[in-house]
Amino acid sequence: MWPGIAFICCCFSAVLVRDSLQQQQINIGAFFYDNELALEKEFLAVVNAINGPEAEQTFTLNPLIKHLNPEDGSVALQEHACAFIDDGVAAIFGPSSQAASDIVALICNNTGIPHLEFDVADDEHLNDKPNHQMTLNLYPSQLILSKAYADIVLNFGWRKFTIVYDDEDAQARARLQDLLQLRDMHNDVVRVRKFHRDDDYRVIWKSIKGERRVVLDCKPDMLVELLNSSSEFGLTGVFNNVFLTNLDSYTDNLEELTADNETFAVNITAVRLLVNAEQPAHVDPYGLVTQRDSVVFESFEPERMLLQDLLHDSLQLFAQAWRNASYFYPDRMSVPRLSCDFNAEGRGWQMGRYLMRLMKATSGVNSTNFRSSNLQFDEDGQRINFNIEIYDPTENVAVAVWDTRGQITQLNVDLKVQKRVVYRVATRIGPPYFSYNETAQKLNLTGNAIYQGYAVDLIDAIAQEVGFEYIFVPVADRQYGKQDKDTKQWNGIIGEIVNNDAHMGICDLTITQARRTAVDFTVPFMQLGVSILAYKSPHKEKELHAYLEPFGGMVWIWILISVFAMSFLKVIIARIAKEEWENPHPCNHDPDSLENQWHLHNTFWLTVASIMTAGCDILPRSPQVRFFEATWWIFAIIIANSYTANLAAFLTSSKMEGSITSLKDLSAQKKVKFGTIQGGSTYNLLAESNETVYRLAFNLMSNDDPSAFTKDNDEGVDRVLSSLGEYMFLMETTTLEYNREQHCDLRVVGEKFGEKHYAIAVPFGADYRSNLSASILRLSERGELYNLKQKWWKNTNSSCSEEPDPDATPDMDFEALRGIFYTLYVGILIAFLIGIIEFLVYVQQVALEERLTFKQAFNKEIRFVLCVWNNKKPITSGSPVSSVRTTPRQSIEKSLERTPKSARRIVLGRSSEEMRELPAPPAKANKEEEP
């Protein structure tokens, strides 16, 4: 019986508990200021959504709202908070960051009532952690938010930017502290500007005129006015970038800035807390026109703010924690009467602290109940996990997502509405890179059609690869880009990019460290160096006596005098030498006379043959003549070898061009001046180098008067041509090669030095830089860059001869050696003249002896001469030489035998042939003497 009664009692108790739970009403309090009507409406709407149908809920939330004025201080907040405690609230929501006191958090910490905040907290309040154990803030932690902004700016590639923030915003420095620390380390590249509401904002924009990257932190209602005031200082151009750090910036209507203002083309990037794509169930889907996932919605409600989503999540978080606690402790989920007195004893509501532990342990990852993702907290109740969405506020299109690990994930940017931008390409007039097309000008063409050159073709090829429109903008000062030391302003192409007047710059623009601090560059499209441009002396025709130039005139005169003197002296010394007299008839051991072989005609021949290193059939016998001849041979060898060694150098013009072959040789002399472009890349290379040769060359150029520097390459080329070898110009090898093709009077001296690269200059952070670089690489791989260079560098109409290799031995042409040929021809002509004269005299003698006419004798002898195959000539009795050749040798020998030896004498100077030609004694006298 008793067990049955107990069972009935238990069932009755369970029914009572169920009914009590179903009917449980939970009071929750909330603070809202008078200007926070949207938040109040959101609060009530979420409460109604949580309560839902009565049959489906075990509890209902009863909202209690206290309205605040901006003038209300901590006393008013304390009174309202204590009133909530007296009403038995289970949680207090708010107030927002407009409250200057943390009295609500202190009261909740003392009573054990959960306190949920949905707005940014004050840094001073966060430092008092022991007194805020019952406070939970759903707004992202300022420390982590500051890290997120720094990661995003670094991901942009910004190395130089300006931070602009509201000095009246107490939380601004906290969420910008990581970026402000960059300013402490790099004061020259990161600047900071502050402003106050109702200030003349033009003052701060004027102070950063020319800045292209701005980090702007301001309240949403100030954004439009701030951006409008920056337009007159060129900060809203297509090359400018603004990064908005306020998480509510997107709620402001930016369309009014871009609708009717064509000059407003600044690239705006903003951030917002990543929320779930699905709208809350309580949100009216009709009203203002919005677009989500290509579906158009209309809603009469204004666009949601961040605080609305965070307030929504705070209510959902509390309701979830209450359900979980009621499941485990159903009989303890009631709020006791608590005292608001800080001096009251007790630990407050223990279940409230349990609810706080449940909420801190909540993970909102992939939860559909919460608007924001990754809802996680630390022990102090600060939100430590959330995602930041990076987006374009003008198009409301997300481009990337940042997470607390520091990773930035790029989203599908194809959905972004692309703006039609005509890229302005800054360049300078200077062939072959960029020049006017005279034919197009005569046809009155306009736009890019009036330009031609390597840069024009390259940009056109890149535009076809990437797909963009462009227009060339030649710079007025025709400068590449140099920074003024006083004003810190850039001129030329770099200045156009820095001042936001061009999207990119191209020409023979060298990548330098100084320029990299102002602009960014693509990958190089051309590699080069520096070389020396010099004047090439015009070709001079060699003189006929050029082969005599190895020796001076006096040397040749002394050589001729030596030849004649040695020939005469050789005869004298040979005649006084006993061994030089020889028997004309070696078979006759008792000759009547001796003869000497040295005469002027053969001594002269031997002397000349020694110099010419030719052989001779007569040689000296006596020691003194041999020593005499050996001395002459030594002289002849030295003269011949000296002449041979110097002949090639004197006959080759390239060897006589000069001794300057490098920058070191150029710096070691003062006769030839040299220079380069003032402020150009070569100028900076020499000025900033630590190498001795470079520094010496720069000092010599700097000390020249008039100045050795020029304004551009054209002026340098003109000075080289007009100086006729007294000025040389240091320039890039590519431009040097082009000018050599155009002017045959120019040449290259030495090898290139100082490796350089040409590239396209773009602003820092330009999103099209990677596309330009990729296109350049593709063009290079296909060989189109090489073809473009060949097209604009090679001059097909040029008649310039190829410059010989200075290290190679040059060939000697006929012009250099024609004097030697002419000497040969003259010598042959003289020999033939002498032979012809002798031949005519001989013909005359034949005509007299053979009683022929001169013509008959000439025909007879000339026919024999032309028979070159016949080497034997018969002697006739009537020929001029027959009397000598037919004299019997026996008669001569007999006459000599009759002559006593004592009567014989030595006939000096008579050869054996002359002795044989002496007339024989009359035949009659010979007969009378016979016995």
MONORGI-V469635 format. One record per residue. N is the residue number from 0. PSI is psi in whole degrees, -180 to 180 (NA if undefined). NEAR is the number of other C-alpha atoms within 12 Angstrom. Layout:
BEGIN
n = {N N}
psi = {PSI PSI}
near = {NEAR NEAR}
END
This chain:
BEGIN
n = {0 1 2 3 4 5 6 7 8 9 10 11 12 13 14 15 16 17 18 19 20 21 22 23 24 25 26 27 28 29 30 31 32 33 34 35 36 37 38 39 40 41 42 43 44 45 46 47 48 49 50 51 52 53 54 55 56 57 58 59 60 61 62 63 64 65 66 67 68 69 70 71 72 73 74 75 76 77 78 79 80 81 82 83 84 85 86 87 88 89 90 91 92 93 94 95 96 97 98 99 100 101 102 103 104 105 106 107 108 109 110 111 112 113 114 115 116 117 118 119 120 121 122 123 124 125 126 127 128 129 130 131 132 133 134 135 136 137 138 139 140 141 142 143 144 145 146 147 148 149 150 151 152 153 154 155 156 157 158 159 160 161 162 163 164 165 166 167 168 169 170 171 172 173 174 175 176 177 178 179 180 181 182 183 184 185 186 187 188 189 190 191 192 193 194 195 196 197 198 199 200 201 202 203 204 205 206 207 208 209 210 211 212 213 214 215 216 217 218 219 220 221 222 223 224 225 226 227 228 229 230 231 232 233 234 235 236 237 238 239 240 241 242 243 244 245 246 247 248 249 250 251 252 253 254 255 256 257 258 259 260 261 262 263 264 265 266 267 268 269 270 271 272 273 274 275 276 277 278 279 280 281 282 283 284 285 286 287 288 289 290 291 292 293 294 295 296 297 298 299 300 301 302 303 304 305 306 307 308 309 310 311 312 313 314 315 316 317 318 319 320 321 322 323 324 325 326 327 328 329 330 331 332 333 334 335 336 337 338 339 340 341 342 343 344 345 346 347 348 349 350 351 352 353 354 355 356 357 358 359 360 361 362 363 364 365 366 367 368 369 370 371 372 373 374 375 376 377 378 379 380 381 382 383 384 385 386 387 388 389 390 391 392 393 394 395 396 397 398 399 400 401 402 403 404 405 406 407 408 409 410 411 412 413 414 415 416 417 418 419 420 421 422 423 424 425 426 427 428 429 430 431 432 433 434 435 436 437 438 439 440 441 442 443 444 445 446 447 448 449 450 451 452 453 454 455 456 457 458 459 460 461 462 463 464 465 466 467 468 469 470 471 472 473 474 475 476 477 478 479 480 481 482 483 484 485 486 487 488 489 490 491 492 493 494 495 496 497 498 499 500 501 502 503 504 505 506 507 508 509 510 511 512 513 514 515 516 517 518 519 520 521 522 523 524 525 526 527 528 529 530 531 532 533 534 535 536 537 538 539 540 541 542 543 544 545 546 547 548 549 550 551 552 553 554 555 556 557 558 559 560 561 562 563 564 565 566 567 568 569 570 571 572 573 574 575 576 577 578 579 580 581 582 583 584 585 586 587 588 589 590 591 592 593 594 595 596 597 598 599 600 601 602 603 604 605 606 607 608 609 610 611 612 613 614 615 616 617 618 619 620 621 622 623 624 625 626 627 628 629 630 631 632 633 634 635 636 637 638 639 640 641 642 643 644 645 646 647 648 649 650 651 652 653 654 655 656 657 658 659 660 661 662 663 664 665 666 667 668 669 670 671 672 673 674 675 676 677 678 679 680 681 682 683 684 685 686 687 688 689 690 691 692 693 694 695 696 697 698 699 700 701 702 703 704 705 706 707 708 709 710 711 712 713 714 715 716 717 718 719 720 721 722 723 724 725 726 727 728 729 730 731 732 733 734 735 736 737 738 739 740 741 742 743 744 745 746 747 748 749 750 751 752 753 754 755 756 757 758 759 760 761 762 763 764 765 766 767 768 769 770 771 772 773 774 775 776 777 778 779 780 781 782 783 784 785 786 787 788 789 790 791 792 793 794 795 796 797 798 799 800 801 802 803 804 805 806 807 808 809 810 811 812 813 814 815 816 817 818 819 820 821 822 823 824 825 826 827 828 829 830 831 832 833 834 835 836 837 838 839 840 841 842 843 844 845 846 847 848 849 850 851 852 853 854 855 856 857 858 859 860 861 862 863 864 865 866 867 868 869 870 871 872 873 874 875 876 877 878 879 880 881 882 883 884 885 886 887 888 889 890 891 892 893 894 895 896 897 898 899 900 901 902 903 904 905 906 907 908 909 910 911 912 913 914 915 916 917 918 919 920 921 922 923 924 925 926 927 928 929 930}
psi = {-49 -40 -35 -41 -41 -39 -40 -38 -41 -42 -41 -39 -40 -39 -41 -42 -41 -43 -36 -37 -40 -29 7 131 128 123 133 139 154 142 133 138 166 -27 14 47 -38 -38 -38 -42 -39 -41 -48 -38 -40 -40 -45 -38 -37 -42 -48 -161 141 -32 -19 -4 144 -11 162 144 130 103 132 122 135 130 139 154 153 -22 -12 134 -158 -28 -46 -41 -40 -41 -44 -39 -42 -34 -39 -40 -41 -31 -4 39 147 -14 154 132 131 -171 178 -175 -4 -23 133 1 153 27 -33 -43 -37 -42 -44 -38 -32 -33 -14 15 127 138 117 124 150 11 165 138 155 141 -36 -35 -33 -27 -21 65 -40 -27 10 35 -21 14 134 124 123 -9 140 144 135 -34 -45 -36 -37 -41 -38 -43 -40 -40 -40 -43 -41 -35 -30 -22 19 121 -11 124 173 134 123 123 164 118 -19 -12 113 -28 -3 -47 -31 -45 -7 10 -35 -39 -36 -30 -32 -35 -36 -32 -31 73 -24 -17 -18 114 157 132 138 154 165 154 140 8 166 101 -18 -23 -46 -37 -35 -34 -19 28 134 -12 136 -13 121 131 111 123 112 167 150 -35 -8 -9 -49 -44 -39 -46 -37 -40 -16 -8 -41 -10 16 27 4 24 178 -16 -1 153 134 129 116 126 -11 129 -10 11 -31 -18 -19 148 106 -7 -30 -18 -35 -13 -57 16 100 -26 -14 95 21 145 109 130 132 171 153 159 130 123 164 144 -31 135 150 153 -26 -5 131 119 14 146 -121 147 124 166 128 124 46 15 130 130 156 131 138 -8 144 161 142 147 165 -41 -30 -44 -39 -36 -39 -46 -34 -41 -42 -37 -42 -43 -39 -41 -37 -41 -44 -42 -38 -28 -39 -32 69 -31 -3 4 63 143 120 170 125 156 142 5 127 -21 -1 143 155 162 6 -164 114 -35 -25 -41 -33 -40 -39 -39 -40 -42 -38 -29 1 141 116 22 127 30 132 -9 -20 146 -43 153 162 62 99 152 160 -175 -24 5 12 141 124 -5 124 167 141 128 125 128 168 110 -24 -27 -9 45 125 141 -22 166 131 140 171 -9 -3 7 141 117 121 138 177 100 -1 -22 -13 136 117 134 142 110 128 110 133 121 110 138 -178 149 125 103 152 6 -42 127 170 142 106 -37 -42 -36 -38 -30 4 35 160 174 -148 -14 -19 1 155 162 176 -45 -35 -47 -36 -47 -38 -41 -40 -40 -37 -34 -49 -42 70 162 153 163 136 140 94 135 145 -37 -4 33 154 -48 110 140 131 131 -28 -51 -13 20 147 146 -176 -151 -42 -39 -37 -40 -42 -38 11 29 -1 147 -32 163 136 141 -152 63 116 141 120 161 -38 -42 -29 -19 -15 -34 171 162 152 -177 149 145 -3 136 140 -173 -164 138 179 127 126 164 134 116 140 153 129 132 134 145 158 -30 27 -31 -12 -7 -22 -28 146 169 -41 -34 -44 -38 -45 -32 -45 -44 -41 -39 -50 -42 -43 -37 -44 -45 -31 -36 -43 -50 -29 -32 -27 -3 123 -36 -12 -11 127 158 125 -21 93 -27 -22 110 -8 69 155 -24 159 154 155 129 -8 115 169 -35 -36 -28 -38 -40 -44 -38 -46 -39 -31 -42 -39 5 38 160 169 149 2 141 151 156 -37 151 -42 -36 -38 -44 -40 -45 -37 -38 -40 -36 -40 -45 -42 -40 -45 -43 -45 -44 -38 -40 -44 -39 -34 -10 -46 -41 -36 -23 -6 118 -34 -28 -14 10 -35 174 4 115 -1 173 -31 -44 -37 -36 -18 0 165 0 -45 123 158 156 -173 -175 133 120 4 -178 -37 -38 -48 -34 -45 -37 -34 -3 153 -1 142 -44 -43 -44 -40 -43 -42 -41 -40 -42 -39 -29 -3 143 115 167 139 -8 155 168 -32 180 -36 -42 -38 -41 -42 -38 -36 -43 -37 -20 -15 45 -3 4 136 154 130 122 167 145 -33 -47 -34 -44 -39 -44 -31 -37 -29 -26 117 -13 9 151 165 135 122 -177 164 155 164 82 137 170 141 139 172 127 137 160 158 137 9 123 -14 -1 -44 -36 -40 -44 -43 -38 -40 -42 -41 -41 -38 -41 -32 -2 11 -30 -40 -42 -38 -40 -42 -36 -43 -11 -40 125 104 -22 3 139 16 137 150 134 128 158 123 -22 -13 153 119 152 146 120 179 -32 -37 -28 9 -26 -39 -41 -42 -38 -42 -45 -40 -42 -43 -40 -43 -42 -42 -35 -45 -44 -41 -42 -46 -40 -41 -38 -42 -42 -39 -41 -41 -41 -37 -45 -37 9 51 160 161 -38 -43 -43 -39 -45 -39 -47 -36 -32 -38 -38 -38 -15 78 -15 -12 114 7 133 120 149 122 162 -26 6 156 -23 5 -32 -33 -46 -25 2 124 131 -27 -40 -38 -43 -36 -38 -34 -34 -35 -22 121 150 -30 -29 -9 149 156 121 104 139 4 130 172 -38 -38 -36 -38 -26 -3 143 137 154 154 145 -33 -42 -34 -37 -36 -30 -13 147 NA}
near = {7 8 9 10 11 12 13 14 14 14 14 14 15 16 14 16 20 20 17 20 28 22 20 27 25 31 28 39 40 44 42 38 25 20 16 26 17 23 33 32 24 34 39 29 27 35 34 25 25 34 28 18 13 18 13 14 23 29 32 29 34 28 33 30 31 29 26 30 21 21 16 23 20 24 18 23 35 29 21 32 44 32 28 36 37 24 26 31 37 47 50 49 45 49 46 39 27 30 31 25 28 35 31 46 41 32 39 43 37 36 45 41 49 50 48 47 43 41 35 38 40 28 24 15 26 27 15 19 22 17 25 36 35 42 50 53 46 51 42 42 36 35 29 29 41 30 32 39 44 33 28 38 40 22 23 27 21 34 31 36 38 40 43 38 39 32 22 17 25 23 32 35 29 30 35 38 25 28 43 30 21 28 23 15 13 17 18 16 24 28 29 35 27 28 27 21 19 13 18 17 30 24 19 30 33 19 19 29 27 35 41 41 43 44 41 44 44 38 30 26 20 29 36 28 24 36 40 28 24 35 28 20 27 31 39 37 36 33 39 42 39 39 40 40 47 40 38 30 36 37 27 28 23 30 17 17 27 24 13 11 16 17 22 31 29 34 32 39 36 43 40 40 41 31 35 23 16 18 22 26 20 21 27 19 24 18 15 16 16 21 18 18 13 10 10 14 19 18 17 15 19 20 29 31 29 33 37 37 37 41 43 43 43 47 45 36 46 42 38 28 32 39 27 24 26 26 17 16 18 22 19 20 30 27 31 22 20 31 28 31 22 21 12 13 12 16 19 30 31 27 32 38 32 29 37 42 29 30 42 35 24 33 26 31 19 17 21 22 32 37 38 43 34 30 41 35 29 25 23 28 38 38 41 32 35 37 38 39 37 40 35 30 36 30 25 30 30 33 29 29 33 34 29 30 18 24 20 25 21 18 17 14 18 11 17 19 16 14 17 13 22 19 28 30 38 44 45 38 34 31 30 36 33 34 30 26 23 15 15 17 17 12 11 12 15 17 20 27 24 24 33 31 32 36 41 39 30 35 43 29 27 32 27 18 20 22 19 24 23 28 28 37 34 35 29 16 22 29 35 42 41 36 25 14 10 8 9 17 22 29 30 35 45 47 36 39 44 42 34 39 35 37 45 45 49 48 46 44 45 44 39 31 18 23 35 26 25 38 41 37 36 35 27 29 40 35 26 28 27 36 34 42 47 44 33 33 22 19 16 16 18 22 19 19 24 31 31 28 28 25 24 17 14 13 17 18 14 16 23 18 18 23 29 22 20 33 31 24 26 39 30 22 29 35 28 18 23 20 22 31 26 32 25 28 19 14 8 15 12 20 26 30 29 29 30 33 31 36 26 24 16 22 33 26 27 33 41 31 24 29 29 22 21 16 15 18 12 19 25 31 23 21 17 22 29 21 18 26 32 20 18 29 26 18 24 27 21 18 25 24 18 19 25 20 15 22 25 26 25 28 36 31 28 27 24 19 23 23 19 30 27 28 38 23 22 35 27 21 20 18 18 28 38 45 46 42 34 31 32 35 36 40 35 26 34 33 25 21 19 14 15 17 22 30 22 24 37 37 23 30 33 25 17 19 12 14 22 31 34 30 23 33 37 24 22 36 40 25 31 39 28 19 22 20 29 26 34 45 48 50 46 40 35 39 40 36 34 33 37 33 28 25 27 26 30 37 40 40 38 26 25 25 24 27 22 28 29 32 35 45 46 44 44 38 33 32 23 28 28 21 23 37 29 21 31 34 24 20 30 24 14 14 15 22 28 21 18 27 27 20 20 30 27 23 20 12 11 17 14 22 17 15 20 19 17 24 13 11 14 20 18 20 15 19 23 29 27 22 23 22 18 20 18 14 14 14 14 15 14 14 14 15 14 14 14 18 14 14 19 22 19 23 29 26 23 30 24 20 21 20 16 20 17 22 17 18 26 24 19 21 25 19 14 17 18 12 13 11 10 11 10 10 13 14 15 16 16 20 25 21 18 18 19 23 20 21 20 19 18 13 20 24 20 16 25 25 18 17 15 14 15 14 12 17 17 23 20 24 24 25 24 24 15 16 26 25 20 18 19 24 17 13 16 10 11 16 11 9 11 10 5}
END
